[in-house]
Amino acid sequence: MTFSDTREPGAAGDMPPRLSHRQITTVMSGLVLGMFLGALDQTVVSSALRTIADDLHGLTAQAWVTTAYLITATIATPLYGKLSDLHGRRPVYLAAIALFTVGSLLCGCATSIYELAAFRAVQGLGGGGLMSLAMTIVADITTPRERGRYQGYFMAVFGGASIVGPLVGGAFADRAELLGIAGWRWIFLINVPLAAAAAVAIMRVLRFPHRRVRHRLDYAGALTLAVGLVPLLTVAEQGRVWGWDSPRALVMYAIGVAGLAGFVLVERRSGDAALLPPRLFRIRSFRLGVGLHFVVGIGMFGAMTTLPLYLQLVRGMSPIAAGLATLPTVAANLAVTLLTGRMIARTGRFKVHLVAGVGSFTAAMLVFATLRVDSPLWHPALGMALMGAGLGASMQTLTTLAQCEVPRTDMGAATASVNFFRSNGGTVGTAAFLSILFTTAAGSIAERLAEARHDPAYRRLLAQPDNAHALTGVLRPGGGVDLEDSAFLHALDPGVALPFLEGYVASMRLVFLTGAAVSLLAFVLAAWRVPDLTLSDE
C-alpha cells in the first residue's frame, strides 16, 4: 500500500488528510527499519567499545568514538528538519541512510581510535536524520493523542535494538576474525545490508502527501552552530588532558561562546528559514520539552556509556555476557513504553507518566552509585530495570510535550529541535561522564595500590613473574598508572587486580552520583513546571 508524495500547488489546508490505522502502520513499517538501523548501531558499538578501544590502543580516548558521532548528528539534525520541509521527507530520509552507510563502511576500515572517531562523525551526519525524520513523519500523519501510541512503537524498536545490539556486538567482539576481518569491524559492516533493506522499504511505503514549505536553507545558522558546539564539546572530552583552565581550554571556551552568540543573532534575523526558529521558544510546552530532553539526555547517555564498563572492566564479563546482563533494561523499557503509549492514547494525559519516568531514572542512578566490586548481580539488575522503566515512560512523553502545541507547519523544525537538544545532552553526558571517570580513576587506583603495597602478601603477589609481566608498562615511576589498555586486568591474579577494580568502581560511583544530581534536576522541573495538559484528538 502506497500513497502519493505530491500535492497540487495551492492545495487547501495545512494538515495532511487523516489516514486510517492500517495506512499509518504501513508507513510505520518503513520508518521502523530506518530507525532500527540507527538504534542498532548505537547499542552494538556500546557493548564492544572496550574491545575496540583495546585493539586500537585508545581506552581513555574511547569517548571520541561516541562523541564524534553525537556531535555531527547533533549539528545535522536541525538541517534535516528544514531540508525535509523543502524537498519532502522521503528523498531526505534516503539521503540520510546513504550517508550513514558510507560512514559505516569507513568505520569498518579504521586503523586507529581517532580515525574511527572521524569516520563515526561521517556516520553521524546520516544518523542525525534517521530518528528526527521518523518522528516528524509520525507527527505529520497523526493527531497529538494518537502520537503517543505510534511513537511507542518506535520506543519498542529501540527496545528490540537494545536486545539484539549488545548480543550481536558482543558476538562480533568476541571473535578474533571473521572471513579474514577482525570481528569488531563487522559491527559496522553489517549496517550495509541493513541499510539496503531500509532504503527499499522507505522507497516503497513512504509516499504520503507532503505540503512543501518554501524557504531558504539557513547555512549561516548551521556554520555558527558548528563553531559554537564543536569547541565546547571538544574541551568537555579533552579538558582532563589539557587542564580545564589551560590556555587551550580557555581558547575553546571563547570560540564556543562566540559561536553560540553568533548563532542566536543569525537565527533572529533568519525568520522562517532559521534552523531553530526563535518563535518556537515562545511556546511554553516546547521550551520545557527540549530543555528536559537536554537534561535527561545527559544522564541517559552518560549511564549507558559507563554501565558497560562496570560490567566488563570490574565484573570481568565478556562483551556478549555484558549484553545479556542488560536485558532487565530492555524488558522494562519495552513493557513500560507500550503501556504508556496506550494509556496516553486512551486518556490524553501524559504528565504523570513523564514525572514518574524521570523519577524512576533518578532512582536508577542512585542504585548504580552504590555498586561495589563484589555486588551481587541483582544489584545492577535492579538499577537497569528502573532505568529501562524510566526511559520508557519519559522519552516518548517528552517528545509529546515538545510537539503538542507546535503548528504543523513547524513540525519538521520542532521535531528536529527535540532530537538536537537530546543529542546535545547525550554528547555532554558522554564526554563529561567519561572525563570524570578517567580523570579520577588513575588517582583512585594509585591510592589503593599505595595502600595495598603496605601488605607483605600483596607485594609477594605483585612480584610473581606472571603479574609483573602483565603490569609491564602499566605502572609508571612515582606510583602513577597507564589506563590506555585494560587487557592487563585479565592476566592478573584476582588479589593483585583488586586495587585496580576498587579504583575504577570508586570513580564510577562518582559518575553515577553526578548523573543522579542531573536527573533530580529534571525530576523537579518536570513535577513543578510541566503543565497537566490533555492532548487533543484533532
N, C-alpha and C positions, 0 to 999 in steps of 0.2 A: 504494500500500500504506500503510495507516494502522494505528495501534494505539490502544486506548482510553486515555484520560487519567484514568481513575477506578479506584479500588481500594476495595473494601468496607472499612468500619471494622473494625479488628481483623484484617485480612489477615495471615497469618503471614509472618514473615521480614522482615528489614531490606533484603534485596537484591532488586532487580527481577529478573524472570525473564531467563535468558540468551537473547539474541537471536542469530539467525544472521547471517552476514556480509552477506547480502542485506538483511536488515532494518536492520542498522546503517548500511549505505551509503545506504539510503532516508532514514533520519533525517538522516544527514550531508548529503544533498543540500540539505535546507532550511537546515541550520546554516551551510554554507559561503557561501550567499548573504548571510546576515546578517553573517558575518564579513568577506566581501568588501566589503560596504558600508562598514564602519569602516576596514578596511585601505586601501581605495582613497582614502578621504577624506584620510588622513594623507599618503600618497605624492603625491597630486595637489597638495595645499597646499604641501608642501615644495619642489617644483620651481618653483612660481610665486610663492613668498613674496616674493622680491626685487621682482618686478614689482608685486605688490600693495602692498608697503610703499612703493615709489617713487610709485605712483599716489596713495596716501593720505598721502604726505609723513611717513613714520614709519619710516625704515630702522632706526634704532637702537632703536626700540621694538618691532620685529617679534617679539621673544621673547614678548611678551604674547599674540600670536596662537596660539602653540604652548602656552605655559604655562597660559593660561586654560583651554584645553581639557583639559589634563592635570590641573589642579587639581580641576576639577569631576568629571572621570572618576575620579580617584583617590578622592575622597570618596564618590562614588556607588557605586563597585564593591562594597564590603562590604555596602552596603544591598541590592544586587541579590541577593547570595547568600542573605541572610535572607528577603527578600521571595519569592524563588523556592521556598525551603523551606516557607514558609507557604502560598502561593497556587498553586504549581505553576510549572513552567518556562515553559510556552507563553504564558500571559497576561502574565507579567512581561517575557518577551522581546519580545512585541508592543508593550508599553508603551515599552520602550527604543527600538525602531525609530521609534515615533511621536514621541518626544521628539527623537530625532536628526533627524528630518525637519523638525520645526518650527525647530530651530536652524539647519539648512541654509538654509531659506527666509529667515530673518532675516539670516544671513551674506551672502546674495546682495543684500541691500538696504543694507549698511553704507556709511556716508559718511565714516568716519574710522578710523584704526588702532585706537583704543581702543574704538570702537563695535563694530568687527569682533571684537575680543578678547572683549567682553561677550557677543556672540552665539555666539562659539565656546564660551564657557562653558556656554551653554544646550545646544549640540550635545554637549558633553562629558557632560552629565547622561544623555543617551541612550547615547552611545558607551561609557560605563563598563560597560554591561551586555552589549554585543554580543559581546565576546570572552570575558569571565568566564563567562557563562551557557553559551556553546557548549562551553567546556572542561569545565564542570560536568556538562553533559548527557552528553558522551562518557565521563566518569568514572562516571556512573550506569549506563551500559549496557555497559561493557567491563571486563575484568579488568586488573590492573596491567600484565601482559606485553603484552596486546593494545593497551593505551592508546598506547604509543609509535607503533605503526603508524598508528592513526587520527588521532592528533594530528599526525603527519607530513603528513597531507592538509591540515590547517589551515595548517601552515607553507608548504605548496605554494601554498595560496590567497594567502598573503602574498607569496610569490614572484611569482605572477601579477599581483597588485595592484601590486607594485613595477615590473613591466614596463609595465603599462597606465597606471598612475597618472602617472608623470613625463611620458609621451608625451601623454596627454590634457591634463594640467595645462599642459605646455609649449605644446601646440597652442592651447588657450584663451588662455593668457597672451600668446601672440604675435599674437593677433587684437585689434585696437583695439576693434572692435564686432562683435556677432553678434546679428542681429534687433533692432538698436537698443539693445542692452545691452552694457556693457563686457565684453570677452572673459573676463577672470578671474572675473567673477561667475558664469559658467556652471559653474565648478568646484564651486560649492556647489549651484546649481540642478539640476545633473544628478543629485544624490542623490535627488530626489523620485521619478522613475520607478523608480530602482533600489530605493528603499525600498518602493515599492508591490509590486514583484516579490518582494522578500524576504518581505514580510508575507504575501502569498498563499502562498508556498512553506511558510512556517512553519505557517500555519493548516492546510495540507493534510497535512503529514507529521509534525509534531511532536506525536504522540499516544501516546507510550509510557507505560507505567504509572509513576505517581509516588506515593511514600509521603510524605504530608504530615507535617510536623513541627510540632507545636503549641507555640508560644511567642510571647511578645510581641516587638514590634519595639523595638530599642534606640535610641530617639530621643535620649536624653541622650548616648549614645555618639557618635552622628552629630554632634550640636551641638558637643561638646567636641573632637571630631576636627577639625571645621572651624575652630574657634577656634585650635587648635594649628597646623594646617598652613598656613592662608591667610597669616597674618602672616610666617611663616618663608619661605615660597616667594615672597612679595611682596618681602621685603628681599633675597632672593637675586637677583631681577631688577633691583631699583631701587638696590641698595647702591652701585653705581658712580656713580649720580647724587647720591644723598643723602650718601654717605660712609659707609663700613662702621661707623664708630664715632660717627656723628652722633646727636643726641638722638632723632630719628625712628626710626633703625635700632635703637637700644637699646630703645625702647618696643616695637617689633615683636618683638625677641628675647624680652623679658619676657612679652609676651602669648602668644607661641607656646609658650614653655616651660611657662607656667602652664596653657595649654590642653592640652598633651600630658600633663602631670602629672594634670590632672583626668580626661583620657580613660582613663589607666591605672587610676585609682581607680574610675571608673564601670564599666569592664569587669570588674574584680574582683568588684564587687557584683552584676553583671547575670547571672552564671551562664550558663545555656544560651542566654539571649537576647542575649549580647554580640555585637557586630559582629565582633570578632576574639577568639573565645573564648580566654582565657588557657591553658586546658588543652591547646590545640593546640601551644603553645610548649614544652610538656614533651616533645614528640616531637622527637627529635634531627634526623631527616631533614627534618621540616617547618621547623624553625628554620634549618637550613642552606639549604634550598631558597628560602625567602623572603628570607633575608639575601643570598644570591648573586644573586637576581633584582634586588634593590635596587642592588647594586654594579655588576652588568653593565648594568642599565638606565641608569645614569649615563653610562657610556661609549658605549652604543649610541645613545641619543637625542642626546647631545652631538655625536657624529661625524656622524650623519645630518642634523643641522642645519647643521653647519659645512662639510661637504664640498660641498654645492651652492653655497655662497658662494664657495669656491675656484674651482669650475668656471665660475661666471657672472661674478664680480667680477674675478678675476685672469686667467682664461683667455679671458674675453670671450665665452663661449658663450651662445647663446640658451637659454631655458628648455627647449625641446624637444631641443636638442642636448645639454644637460646631462643630460636624462632618458635619452637614448640612451647617454651615456657611462657611466651606472651599470649597464649590462647585465652586466658581469662580476660585480657583487654579486649580481644576480638569478640568473644562471646557476649560480654556485657555491652559493648558498643553496638553490635548488631541488634540485640534484643531491644535495647532502650531506644535506638534510632527509629526502628519500625513502629514501636509502641507510641513514641512521642509524635511522630508524623500523623498517625491515625487519630490520636487524641486532639491534636490541633485542628485537623480537618473536621472533626465532629463538633468541637466547641468553639473554635475560632480564637481561643485564648492561648497565649504562649509564654507569658512572663513567669508563671510558676515553674515551668519546665526549664526556662533559662536560668533562673536563680538556683534551682535545685542542682542543675548540671554543673554550674560553676562552683557551687559549694562542695559537690562530690569530688571535683577535680582538686580543689584545695585540700580536702581531706586526704586524697591520694598522695599529694606532695608531702604532707606531714608523716604519712606512713613510710614513705621512702626515706625520709630524713632520719628514721630510727633504725635503718638497716645496719647490720653488723657483718663481719666476715662469716660468722657461723650461724646467721639467721636461718631458721627453718624455711623451706620453700613456700609454705603457706603465707609467710610474711610478705615477700614481694608480690605473691599472687593476689593477696588482699588489696594491696595498693593498685595493682594492674586492673583489677575488677572495678574499683572505684574510679580509676582514670578512664576506663572504657565507657562506663555508665555516664560519667560527667561529660565527656566529649560527645557521646551520642545524644544527650539531651540539650547541650548548649550550642554546638556548632550550627546545626540547622536553624535553631531559633534565633541565633544572632544574625544569620543571613536574612531570615524572615523579617526581623526587626528593621534591618537596614533598608529593605526593599518596600516595606508595607505602605509607605506614604509617598513614594517616588513616582512621578508621572511616567507612563510607559515610554514616552519619547526619550527619556533619560535612563531607561533601564540598562542599556549596554554600559554606559559610563558608570552608573551606580554599582552594578554588579562587579565590574572590573575594579572599582574602588574598594569594595569589600575584600576581594582577593588580594589587592595591593596592600592593604593595611595588615591583613593576616600574614602575608608573605614577609612584610617588613618586620612584624613581630617575631616571626619564625627565624628570620636572619639574625636579628638582635639576640634572640634567646639562644640560638645555636652557638653563635660566636662568643657571647658573653659567658654562657654556662661552661663551655669547654675552656675558655680562657681562665675562669675561676678554678676549674678542676686542675688544669695543668700548671697554673701559676702556683697553686698551693700544694699540689701533690708532691713535688720534689722536696719541698721543705718538710712536709709531714713525714715522708719516708725517711729522710735524713735524720730527723729527730728520733724516730723509732729504731732506726739502725744503731744510732749512738747509744740508746738505752740498752738495746739487746747485746751490744758488744761488751757490756759490763759483766755479762754472764759467761763464765768459762765454757760451759757446754755449748753455747751458741758460737763462740769463737772456734771451738773444735770443729763444729759442723761447717762453719764458713771456710775453714782451711782444707776441707776434703777436696781432692782433685776435681771431682765432677762439679761441685758447687763453685769452686774457684774458677774453673774454665767457663762455666755458664755466665759468671759475673764479669768476665773479661770485657773491658770497655764500658761497663755499666757503672761501676764505682769510680768516681773521679777523685783526684787528690784533694784533700781538705774536707772530705765527707759528702760531697755532692753526688748526685745520681743522674745518669743519662736515660731519659724515658722515650727516646725516639723509636725504640723497638721493644715490644713487650714479650717477644717469643722466649726470652730467657726464663720467664716465670715457669714455663712447662718443665724446664730441665732442673729446677732447684728442688732440693729436699723441702717438704712442706714446712718444717721448722725454720729453715732459712728464709723461705718466701714470706712467712707470716708478717714481719715488719713492713714489707712492701705492700701486702694486701691491706693491712691496717691503715697505712698511709693513704692508699687510694680511697678506702671507704670513708676516712675522715674528711677528705676533700669532697667526696660525693655527697656526704651529708650536708656540707655547707652549700653545695649547689642546690640540693632539693629544698633546703630551708629558704634559700633565695627565691626559688620557684613558688614556695608556699606563700611568701610575702607578696609576690606579684599577683598570684591567684586570689589572695584575700582581698587585695585592692579591687580586682574585677568583681568579686562577690559583693562587696559593699556598694560599688557603683550600680550593679545590676539591681540589687534589692532596693536601693534608695532612689535612683534616678529613672529607671526604665518605667514608662507608663504602662498601665494594665489595659492594653488595647484589645478590642475584639476585631478580628480580621473580617473584611467584607467578603461576600461571595460573588462579587461583580468584577 
